[in-house]
Amino acid sequence: MLTPNFLFVKIIKGMDNMKKIEAIIRPEKLKTVVNALEDVGYSGLMITEIEGHGKQRGIVQQWRGEKYKVEFLPKRKIEIVCKDTDTEKIVKVIVQSAQTGEIGDGKIFISEIIDAIRIRTGERGDLVL
């Protein structure tokens, strides 16, 4: 919850708004997406190997004549914290480089970041990006 004191401090310090972009993509698209982000100047990101499913609830595969259901599919989560003004550019790059047009391409979630702190120096706000 944002208190009036926090809002006052934020205005005084002149911090820009920041966003966190979480992109869930196909594993085979990771290199393409990372390269595309680096090409437009965004190299600061975090990658996590995850498993999950969306509306399709997994897939049915066949191996040696037997069918079996794979409920949780491997995915990669890319997390980027950026200035509010850079959000749409980053989202556009991710969509263009990760999209195949097939079910399971993934999703992008965007959330507000209240503050960021560089542990080494104690700097705060968008300066740490």
C-alpha positions in Angstrom: 0.0 0.0 0.0 1.4 3.4 -1.0 1.4 5.9 1.9 1.3 9.7 1.4 4.8 9.8 2.8 6.1 7.3 0.2 4.5 9.4 -2.6 6.1 12.5 -1.3 9.6 10.9 -1.1 9.2 9.6 -4.6 8.3 13.0 -6.0 11.2 14.6 -4.1 13.7 12.1 -5.3 12.4 12.4 -8.9 12.4 8.6 -9.5 10.9 7.5 -12.7 8.2 4.8 -12.7 9.6 1.3 -13.2 7.9 -1.8 -14.6 8.7 -5.5 -14.2 8.1 -7.5 -17.4 7.7 -11.3 -17.0 7.6 -13.2 -20.3 6.8 -16.9 -20.4 8.1 -18.3 -23.7 9.0 -21.6 -25.4 12.5 -22.9 -24.5 13.5 -23.0 -28.2 12.8 -19.3 -28.5 15.0 -18.2 -25.6 18.2 -17.5 -27.6 16.2 -15.6 -30.3 14.5 -13.4 -27.7 17.7 -12.7 -25.7 19.6 -11.8 -28.9 16.7 -9.5 -30.0 16.7 -7.8 -26.6 20.5 -7.3 -26.7 20.2 -5.9 -30.3 18.0 -3.1 -29.0 20.1 -2.4 -25.9 18.5 -4.5 -23.1 20.9 -7.0 -21.8 19.9 -6.9 -18.1 17.6 -9.8 -17.5 17.0 -12.9 -15.5 16.1 -16.4 -16.9 14.3 -19.1 -15.0 13.5 -22.7 -16.2 9.9 -23.4 -15.4 7.1 -25.9 -16.2 3.5 -25.2 -16.6 0.4 -25.2 -18.8 -2.2 -22.9 -20.0 -5.7 -23.6 -21.2 -4.6 -26.6 -23.2 -3.6 -28.4 -20.0 -0.6 -30.1 -21.4 -0.3 -32.3 -24.5 -0.8 -35.9 -25.5 2.3 -37.6 -27.0 2.9 -41.1 -28.4 6.0 -43.2 -27.7 6.4 -46.8 -28.9 2.8 -47.0 -29.7 1.6 -45.9 -26.3 -0.1 -42.5 -25.7 0.7 -40.5 -22.6 -0.1 -37.1 -21.3 2.5 -34.5 -20.5 0.7 -32.1 -18.2 3.4 -29.6 -17.5 5.4 -28.3 -20.4 8.9 -26.8 -20.2 9.0 -23.1 -20.5 11.4 -20.2 -19.9 10.6 -17.1 -17.8 12.4 -13.9 -18.7 12.2 -11.1 -16.1 13.2 -7.6 -16.9 12.9 -4.5 -14.7 12.9 -1.3 -16.9 11.9 2.3 -17.0 8.2 2.8 -17.6 9.1 4.6 -20.9 10.9 1.5 -22.2 8.1 -1.1 -21.5 6.3 -1.1 -24.8 9.5 -1.3 -26.8 10.7 -4.3 -24.8 7.3 -6.0 -25.0 7.2 -5.5 -28.8 10.7 -7.0 -29.2 9.7 -10.1 -27.1 6.4 -10.6 -29.0 8.1 -10.3 -32.4 10.9 -12.7 -31.5 9.0 -15.3 -29.6 5.8 -15.6 -31.7 5.2 -18.7 -33.7 1.4 -18.3 -34.1 0.8 -21.7 -32.4 -0.8 -22.5 -29.1 1.8 -22.4 -26.3 3.7 -19.3 -27.5 3.4 -17.9 -23.9 2.3 -14.8 -22.1 3.7 -11.5 -20.9 2.9 -10.0 -17.5 3.7 -6.4 -16.6 3.7 -5.1 -13.0 4.6 -1.9 -11.3 7.9 -1.7 -9.3 7.8 0.7 -6.4 11.6 0.9 -5.8 14.9 -0.8 -6.7 18.1 -0.7 -4.6 21.6 -1.5 -5.7 23.0 -3.4 -2.7 26.7 -2.5 -3.3 26.1 1.3 -3.3 22.7 1.8 -1.8 21.5 3.7 -4.9 17.8 3.7 -5.4 15.3 4.1 -8.1 15.8 3.8 -11.8 19.5 4.7 -11.4 20.1 1.1 -10.6 18.8 -0.2 -13.9 
